[in-house]
Each structure stands twice: as structure tokens, then as C-alpha cells.
Amino acid sequence: MHKIFFFLLLACGVNTFSQSTDFDKLPSLAWQFKTGPIISSPVMDVDGDLVYFGSLDRSLYALETKTGALKWKYPTSGVIRSTVCLENDNLFFYSGNGVLYCLNKKSGKQNWKFQTATGYLGDRRNDFADYYHSSPIVQNGIVYFGSGDGYVYALKSSTGELIWNYKTDDVVHTKPFLHHNRLFIGSFDGYLYALNAQTGLLHWKFKSTGQRFFPKGEIMGNPVVAKGLVLVGSRDFNFYAIDENSGYCHWIKTFPRGWALPITPNDSVIYLGTSDDRQLFAVDIASGKVHWKADANFNIFGGTALGKTMGYFGTLKGQLVGIELKTGTVKWKFTNDASRTHQAKYFKENGDYRDDIGQLLPFPEDQLIMYQQLGAIFSTPALSDDLLVITCFDGTVYALKK
């Protein structure tokens, strides 16, 4: 059994500090598991016996962390792009068929399910780069999540009974964050919403600026609350720090080449991953000042798993990066099998795109094919005291050990 110490377990809104030992050297392979393409992040049970994740093959999986053996899987009628949430003996996840499921986490048996307003049409995606569905969170007996029908939902965690819903003007694919009885969630209509967690009434909403290619300023990043600020990234290349009580913006940081979406808070700083800027930033929460930046060599869409002195994040090139949290120094990189096999098809030896990349990727959908061939890591690693688990877009799950 692996003892788990989660740092800021945002999936369920629980703040618990990490005390896991650090992987300061390149870890070795403990086991791997193969299934359909994976966007969702792996989540370990608190006792460390099982790790859970969803797949685009429409099934949810539970693997034994010690061996990687399949414990159970639960099929749905929709692709699974969201990350599970655990509460006691229950597991909650959202599927692309527009259904939120509650399962027994040990057996995989269904307790209840809730169908969103989309019905048989399933969850609506915005475009090819709308990679995630909303991941549920649960607190105080209530499950919260968003949906492609534009609604935010609050359900009783014991029965799935609807408590309230709130309508936005576009798809809601961000994971909500609950703080001081306010639920913060973003929509592709370009607004960040602050809702009363008990009633669903609107406290305030904040509009992103927008950008020439993304005039709506779609809120695609998952909001996080820290030091009285709601921190969130948008498709307009901006990252916002918004007062959690008033909805006024304290500071904005613009990233010139693309999106800055995945946020991992750590005391007074956040670790912020960027897409086309291809860097991980350590940013002061109060001021937006950059303490350091680490070169990732490719796009980052998943969060950073935190140990005592080390952090771990994945890139869409199929690499897991280990960095020193104090300095941003890259200590090691783990390259998965798919990336080792296919990197030369798309990149030069120095890591830059090949000169003919435009001919190789003439359409946006070709990027998704490239990401699958590279085993892109869209997810946040799961960390225990002796294991790092990552999920990859080629359908491989890796467990790494010291």
C-alpha cells in the first residue's frame, strides 16, 4: 500500500500539504498499462491501493497501483475527458454523453447517475482544441460541475438529486472551485462566474478582455482561489487575478504567444504552465511578479504535482519533467515510448519543429494526430511517496518509481 500525501487536492477542494519524498533523479518504470487515448488526470485513492482515470474509449478505469493490473472498468456511451473526484467510498465522474456518474470506488458499481439537459446529444465541444470536459468537485454533500449545455449544476452527492443549476451563454468545461461558500467557474462565453454555492445565485461575473483570434476570451483554464484572489487563464492570452469578493481585477499578465491555463498554488506562489510560450512560470500571487521560468521545450496543459522540493509536469511532446521548486532548474526528463518513436517525424534534433511542419500538419485535426503519436501528456501527474503515475494521449499509463 502506498501512503498518499496530496498537496492542494483541487479535484475535490480539499487543502492538504504534500509530504511525499522527492524524485530528485530520473525515475524508473514500475509498470505500464495500455488502453484508449487519455486526456483525464490519474487520481489515487487516499489509501494508495487504486488509481482512477477516464479514457476516450468511453470507459473509466481502476488499476491496482502496486502492479498496474485492472481492478475494474466502467463503460459509458461517451468519451471521458474529465478527471474523477473521490468522497469517502464514492467516485464521481462526468462523461461526454452528458451524464454525471456516482460509483462505488472499490467495486465500480453504479450508485446513481444524472443526465444533463443535453440529453442524448451529449456534451457539446467548442472546437478541436477544447480538450477537456468539466471535472466535478464535491464538498459538504454537494457535487458541482459544468457541462457543454452551458449549465453549472449542483447535485446531492448521496442521491444525484438536482439542487440548482445556472445557465451561462456557452459551454462550461472548466473545473469549479469552491471557497467561502462561493463557487467559481468559467464559461466559453468569456465570463468567470461567482455563484452562491447553496442557491446558485450570482454574486458577480467578470468578463475577459478578448483577443483578435479569440474575441470572446473563452475561459478555458480552471479557476483557483489563493490569497483572496481568483486566478484563471483565458484564451485571450491573458491570465487574471480577480478579487474573490468584489470581482475586480487586481492584475493581468499577458503571454505573447498563447494560453496560460494550468495553475498549481504553493503558499505565496503559483506554478503556471503555458502553451505556445512553452515554459513553466513561478508567479507571485499578490503581485504577478515572475520569480523564475523553466523551459519546457513544448506546450504545457496539465498541472504540476508537488513534492517537498521537487515538482513534476508533463508536456504535449510526451515528456514528464522534474524541476526544483525553488529555482525552476530542470533536474530530469522522462520521455515516453511514443515520443521516442515519433519525435523525429515532427521535430529537429534541437527540439524545434521541422521546417516542413506546415505540410505535415495542414489542418487543425492533424495536430491531434501528432499529439496521439507523441503520447502527449494533457494531465496532471498523480504522486505518492514512491510512485509517479502519468496518463498519455496514446493510451498508455506509466507508473514510475525511485
N, C-alpha and C positions, 0 to 999 in steps of 0.2 A: 504493500500500500504506500502511496506517495503522499506525503504531507503537503498540502496546498496552502500557500500564502498569497492571496490576491492583493494587488495594490489597486485601490480605487476601482472596485468591481462595478464598472459603469453599466454593465449589461442589466443589472438589477438594482442599481442605485445605491449599493452598499459601499461605504468607505472603510477599507481595511488595508493597513500598511503592509507592504511586502517585506519579508524577512528571508526570502529564499537565497540560497547560496548562489554565487555568480559563476557564469560560464565565461571565464576570462580567456580561455583558449578555445580554438575551433573544436566543437563537439563532434562526437562520432555517431554513427547511425545505430539506433537501438532496434527499430523496426519500421516498416512502411506498409501502407495499405492502399489499394487501388480501387477507384470507383469512377463515377462520372465527374465532370468539371465542378469545381468548388469555388464559390465566392465567399461563403459564410466563414466566420471565425470559429476555431475549435474552442470548446468550453469544457473544463474539467470539473467533475463533481468535487465537493468540498473534501470528501474522504480520499479522493485521488484514484478511485477504482476504475472510473469510466470517463471517456472523453466523447463529446457530442458535437455533431456538425451536420448541416444540410447540404444537399448536392443538387446540381441542375438535372440529375437523373430522376428528380421528383421524390427522393426518399430522404428521410432523416436517419442518421446512423449513430449507434452507440458502440464504441470499441473499448476493449479492455486496455487500460494504459500500460499494464505490465508487458503484454505480449502483442498488442495490436489486433487480437482476434475479435471477430464480430460478435458482439453480445446480442444485439437485436437491430432490426431496421424497420422503419415505419413508412410505407408508401403513401404518397398523396397523388393528386391529379394535376399538380402544378410544380414548376421548378421552385427550388428553395434558395433564395438569395439573402435571407436574413439569418441572424445569429440567435441561438436559443437563450432562454432565461430560466434559471432554476429557483424554486422556492420550496424548501422542505423536501417532500417526496415528489413534487410536481415539476414538470418541464413544460415550458410554453414556447411555441414557435409559430411563425407565420409563413404560409405557402403562397406561391404565385396563383393558386386557384382562388385567392381571396378569402381563405379560411384561416382563422387562428385556432390552433390545437392545444389542448392540455393533455399531457400523457403522464403516466407513472414513469419516473425516470429510471427505475431499475428494470421494469418489465417491458416498457414500451406500449403498454395497454392504454387505450384512449379513455380518458375520464369524461371529456366533453369537447365540443367544437363549436365555433361561432362563425357564421357566414356573413361577410361584409356586404355592403349594398351593391357591389359589382355583380353578385350572383354568379351565374355560370360563365360570364365573360372573363372572370379572373382579374388579377391586378394589372392595371394599365401602366406600361413603361413610357417614359418621355421620349427616349431616343436610345441609340446603341450604347452610349456612354453612361446611361442611367443604370449603373451596375447592381445596386443594392435595393432590396425591399426594406421596409421599416422593421427594426428588431424590437420586440416587446420588452418592457420593463415591468416589474411588479413590486409594489410596496403597499403596506397596510391593507392587504387583502384585495387590491385592485390591480388589474393588468391594463397597461396603457400601450397603444401602438398606433401607427398611421397606416394609410392604405392608398392604393392607386386611384380609388374613387374620390380622393380629395378630403376624406374624413379623418379626424382623430377620434379614437374610440377609447372608452373606459369600461371595463367589464369586471364583474365579481370574479375573483380568482378561483373561488370554490365551485362555482356553477356555470360561469360563462354568461351570466345574465347581463344585459346591457344596462349600464348606469347612466351614461350620457354619450353623445357624440357631438363633434363640432366640425362644421363644413368650411374648408378653405376653397380657393379657386383653382387648384391644380393638384397634381399627385403629391402625396406625402410619403416620402421614402426615407426620411431621417429617423434616427432613434430618439425618442423623447428623453428628457432629463427632468427629474423631479427634485425640487428644493424649496423648503419653506412653504409647502402646500401649493406651490405653483408648478405647472407643467410647461416646460419649454420645448417647442418643436418647430421645425422649419418646413416650408412647403415650396414646391417649384413655382408658385405664384410670386416668389421673391420676398415673402414675409416670414419673419420669425414671430411666433405667437407665444404669449404668456397667458396660460389658462388657469383658472381655479381648478385644482386637482379633484375637488369633491363634486363640483357642479358643472364644470366645463365652461363657465362664463369667462369672457375675455377681460383680462386686466389691461393688456396693451399689445400692440403689434408694431414691429419695426420693419421698415422697408429697406432692402438693399439698394445700392446705387444703380446697378446695371452696367453693362459694357456693350461695345458695338456688336460683338458676336453673340452676346447673351444679354439682351436688353432687359429681360425680366429679372436678371440677377438671381436665378434659381438658388434657393437654399438647399444645397446638396450635402453639406457637412453636418455631422451630428453635434448638436449644441452640448456644451459642458459648462457648469457653473463653478466658479472658483473665485475666492476673494471678493464676493459681491458682484461679479461680472459674469454675464452670459457670453461665452466665447464661441464663435461659429464662423465657418467658412462658406463662401458663396461661389457660384460660377462666374461672377463678375471680376474674378482675380483678386478680390478683397477679403480680408479677414477682419472681423469686427469684435470689439469688446464693448458690450452693452450693459448698462446698469440694470440689475435684475429687478429692481423695484420700480423704476420710472420708465425704462425702455429707451433712455437717451444713450447715445454712443459716446464712450469715453475716448476711444482711439481706434484708428483704422490702419491696417498695414496692407499695402498693395504688393502683390507678387507679379513681376512684369511678364512672366512667361506663361502663367497658368494658375491652376487652382491650388489652394492650400486648405485641405479638408480634415485629415485625421489629427485629433487632439488627444494628448495624454498629459494630464496635470500631475505635477510633483511639487508639492509645497508652494513656493512662490513663483515657479516657472511652469511653462508648458513645453512639451516636445511636439512640434508641429511639422507634419510631413507635407511636402509639396509635390505636385505632379511634374509639369514641364520644367520647373526650376531644379528638380532632381536633387533636392537637399533636405536634410532634417535640421530644423532650427530649434534652439533653446531660447525661448522668449520670456521675458519678464512679464508677469500677468498684469501688474499695476500700470506699467508704462508702455509696454510693447517693445522695449529695447531688446535687441538681439544679443545674447551672451556669447553664443557660438553657433556655427553651422557646420554640418558634416556632409561631405559629398557622397551621395548615394549612387551616382552614376546612372540612375534611371528613376522612373516615376514611383512615388510612394502613395498608396491609397489606404493602407491599413495602419492601425495604431502601433504604439511601442509598448512592449512588455517590459516591466521594470523589475530589476533585482535591487541589491543593495547599492552597488556602484556601477552596474552594467545595465544597458538597455538593448532591446532586440526588436528589429523591424524588418519587414520584407519589402521587396521591390517587384515591379511587374516584369523584371528580367529573370525572375525565378531565383533570386538570391536572398538569403537571410543574413542580415548584417548585425554584428555585435559591436557596440560602442561604449566608451567610457562616458558616464552621465555627466561628470564634472567638466570634461574638456571637449567632448564630441569626437575624441580620437577613435578612429575605426580600428578595432583590435583584430577582427577576423570576418570572413565572409564564407558562408556555406552556399554552394551552387548546386541546385537540384539536378537530377538526371536529365530532365527535359531541356533545361537551359544549356547544359554542357553539350547536348547533342545538336541543338539547333541555333546556338548563338551566331555561328559563322554565316548562317543564311541571311542574317539581318544586320550584323554589326562588323565593324573593322576590329582589328586587334586591340586598338586603344579604347574600345568601348563605344565609339561614335557610330551612328547609323552609316550604313554603306551609301555610297554616292548615288546608287540607283534605287534607293528605298522608295521613292515615289512610284516607280514602276512596279515594285514588289507589293506595295500597299496602295493601289489606286482608289479603293473605296473604303469608307469607314469600317465596314464589316470585316475587311481584311485585317484590320488591327486586332480584332477579337481572335481571328485565326492565329495570328502571330503570338498573342498572349497565351493561347492554349498550347501552342507548340513550345513556348518558352517555360511553361509551368508557372505562369505569373502568380505572385502572392498578393491577393487582394485583401487578405485577412490580417488580423492581429494574432500573434503567436500566443499560445497558452503556456504558462510557465509554472512548474512546480520546483521542489528543492533539487530534483535530479533529472528532470525531463523538460525539453522544449518541444512542443508539438506545433507543426505548421501544416496548413492546408493549401493546396496549389490548384491552379486553374486547369491543369492537365488531368486532374482527378486523383493525384497522389497525396497521401497524408504521410508526413515524416515525423518520427519521434527521435529526437537527438538526445544523447546522454553525455556526461562528462568523460 
